[in-house]
Amino acid sequence: MFRRLLGVIIAITIAGAVSPAEAAGISRCDARATMLWMPAQGQVVVAEAVSDGPTCALAVVTLVLRGPSGQPLWVDSRVASQVMTFGGVKTLAAMNKALNEWIAQRTSILARSDKLPDWQRGATAPQAGEFPFLPDADIDREAYMKIRAAKVPVFCYVQGMESMTCVALTADGIMKVGVQTFPG
């Protein structure tokens, strides 16, 4: 019986009618969330979050920030099970909710670069209480302080179990500023 079912699944898959997951009765976890991020007067960036996987437990999630003409400004993909926002997501409805939460900026405490933690002279990194902010590898203290002083919009999103990535919208596009750690 199993061999016959396996043969049918393979035949259907080869014919291209459905994916192997669908043929085996596993529902896919393909979802999408979109929101407008309006970081400043007259600026509009489209934030998209997409999941793709044979199941929600095996999904990959991708964040895309697009400029007004649709050009990608920032793209980041993660294994969903390795990102706190998606921990325990098992259904398509739960994935849709998690994707919307992932890109929501309404409660961001780091909405502008001047809200990033200060980097004191002599310190190895900026501090936010007991949790360090880890600047991107290409950003030294001088560059970091210039970004803070510019007061540009910042988009932060959870990127692991105990951290979030923060990118800044500058005149040249979007650049990664660094990673803020937090208790998980």
N, C-alpha and C positions, 0 to 999 in steps of 0.2 A: 504494500500500500504506500509506504513512504517513498519508495523508488518511483512509483508511478506519479505521485504528487510532485516530487522533485523534477521529474521529466516534464510535467506540465508547466511548472514554474519556469524552467529553463527555456522551454519552447516559447512561452508567452514573452519572456524577457528578450530572447533573440529576435522575435518578431517585432519588438519595439512597442508593443501595445501598452505595457506598464513596466514600472521599475521592479527590480527584484524584491524590494521591501513591500511594494503594493501587492505583488503576486503572492507573497507569503502572508498577506493579511495584516501587515504592519502599517499603521498610518503614518504618513510623513509629518514632519514638524516644520513646514515652510510658512513663515509668517512675515509680516512687514508692518512697520509703524513709521509714520512721517509726521514731523512737526516743523513749524517755522520758528527759527531762532532769530529774533530781532534784537541783536545785541546793542544797537545804538540807533538813534534817529536816522532813518533812511537806509539802514543796512538790513538786508534780509539774507539769511543763510538757511537752506533746507537741510534739516537733520533727518537722515533715514537710518532705520535699524532693521536688519533682515536676519531671519534665522533660516538655516538650511540643514536638513538632516533626515535620516530615515526614521528617527524618533527624536523627541525633545531631549532625552538623555544623551543622545549622540550628535546633537546639533552643533553647528558652527554659527556664531553670531557675528555680524559685520555692521560697523557704524560707518556711514558716509556723510560728510558735510559737503554740501554743494553750493556754489555761488549762484547769483541771480540767473545766469544763462545756463545753468545745469552742470557747469564744469566741476569735477571733483576737486575739492580743496584739501580734504583729509579722509583717509580710509584706514580702518583698523579692524582686523578680524581676530576672533578669539574662540577657543573651545568653550562652549557655553557652560559646561559643568565646572570649569575652572574660574568662573566669574561669579562673585557673590550674588549679584542681581538675579542670576538664573539658577541658583542652587535649589534643587528640589522641583524644578519645573518639569511636569510630566505630560501636560495636555496642551493642545493648541491654544485654548483660551488663556491658560496661564502664561504661555509664551507671548501671546499678544499683549497681555498686561505688563509682563516683564520688559518687553521691548519698549513700550511707551514710557515706563518708569526710567529705563536706561538713558533715554535721550532727553527727558524732561529737565529743564533748567530753572523752573520757577522757584525752587527752594535752594538754589546754589548759593553757598556762602562765599564763593570765589568767582563772582560774576565779572569782575574787572581785575586787571593785573595789579593794581595798587592794593587789592585785598589779599594777594599772595603773601605768605609770611615773610618777614624781614630777614635779611641775611646779614647778621652782625659781622663787623670786621673781625678777622681772626677765626671765625667759626668755619667748620668744614662744610656746612650746608645751612639753609634756612631752617628755622624751627617753628613749629605750630604747636606750642605746648610741649608735651613729651614726644610728639610724633614729627619726625623730620620730613621736610619737603626735599625730594631728591631731584635737583635740576638735571635736565637732559645732558648727555655727555659733551655736547658742543657748547654748553652755556657755562661760562665762568661767572664769578661774582659780579664783575663789571657789567657784563651783558645782561645778567639777571636784574640788576638794579635799574638798568636802562628800560627794560621791559616793564618793571614795576612803575617807574616814573611816567611812562607813556600812558598809563591808565587805559589800556586797550581792553576790549571784551575778551573774556576767557570762557571756554567751554570745558567743563570737567565731567568725566564719566567713570564709573567703576570699571576697572580693568583686571581685577584679580579678586582674591578673597579678603585682602586687607589693604587695598590701595586704589587710587583713582588717577587717571591720566588727565592732565590739564594742557590744553592747547590755546594759543592766543591768536586772535584775529588782528593781524597787522596790515599795514598798507600793501605789503608784499604778498599777502595770503595768510595761510594758517601755519603756525610753527608750534612744535611741541616744546612746552616750557619745562615740564617735568612730571613727577609722580608724587602725590600726597599720600602718605601712609596713614592708616587709621586702625583702631582695634577691630578685629574681625569676629 
